[in-house]
Amino acid sequence: MTVEEILQKDLVGADCLTEEELRYLMRVTDQASLEKIYKKAYEVKCHYVEPIAYYRGLIEFSNRCIKNCKYCGIRRDNTWTDRFDMSRDDILRMAQWAYDHEYGSICLQSGERKDEAFVDYVVGLIEDIMNIGDGSIGITMCVGEQTEEAYRRMREAGASRYLLRIETTNRDLYETIHPKDALHSFDTRVNCLRALRKVGFQVGTGVMIGLPGQTEDDLVNDILFYRHMDIDMIGMGPYILANHTPLGEVALAHHMDTKEDEQRRIQWGLKMIALTRLFLKDVNIAATTALQALDPLGREKGLQAGANILMPIITVPEHRAKYQLYNNKPCIDDNADKCKNCLTRRVMSIGDRVGWKKNGDSKHYGKRTGLF
């Protein structure tokens, strides 16, 4: 088996990668072969989801969190974090900005809370945003583990997509990067993904790539999990150290702050985008900000490797620097207009175009539901 033999398959057409081929390609490290993989993934992207980058204007509206995940900069016990709640008026103002600037969709993201007041607030926000303009703007939610009833309320209010990253499908590794308590359960996370599908969301998940102790086999198993769960959209990126976190200390002890290790995580990140595209074909895949944090051209490379979603930050400048899940997050000193112009130039530089005014709904979701 060689890279060339595998890529000779009609992956743009009816042929599919086998699990054995997927594992073989995940072990490829030489740049020439990787470029062939990225090129084939881009061909598959162009056929199944078109060379279009769809924007999800990211509004990070609160960094208060009940969770204590060991990798996260806004974890509950991180006393160095300057906590904030964006005002309702500011959230709606930025949603209006997204509509006025022809973004087809926004993403509402926050630290995790499950109390009734928070759920009521979020549902009300969704309803208010659906009243903006002609009500066409898509809403992606990213507010963590909730009850099935809370998910149903968000869906009925008008949100159409939900992103809940599994982080890793290796149970042992999952338990290593989370506290061992009732708030942090692998089974709960999987059950939430099932509940999201049950209530009708386009379901998104994803993983951190390059965690301490993670293997290439783990990453292949993550892709197989996406298929098993029939996921519609994928948001995944390289693991980046966060100050004042337990996992950050472990990563430093393993010398993961070196340029050599960063290059490994970038390579794994791009390879995961490409192989997910080749394996699943019609799902939405994001080129994450984390790629750009490790490589100035990371998001362009992500698009060229098969990604079709970008999430430009439109959080008001006052709060951008306070929502740092990891170190050296890009764009925190910019404003929404600057991010839009910069990102659009990046998209055009590789020959893709922006899907202005389009939701960019997952083709996979349309196929599995028969809705479009």
Order of alpha helices (4+ residues) and beta strands (2+ residues): alpha-alpha-alpha-beta-beta-alpha-beta-alpha-beta-alpha-beta-alpha-alpha-beta-beta-alpha-beta-beta-alpha-alpha-beta-alpha-alpha-beta-alpha-alpha-beta-alpha
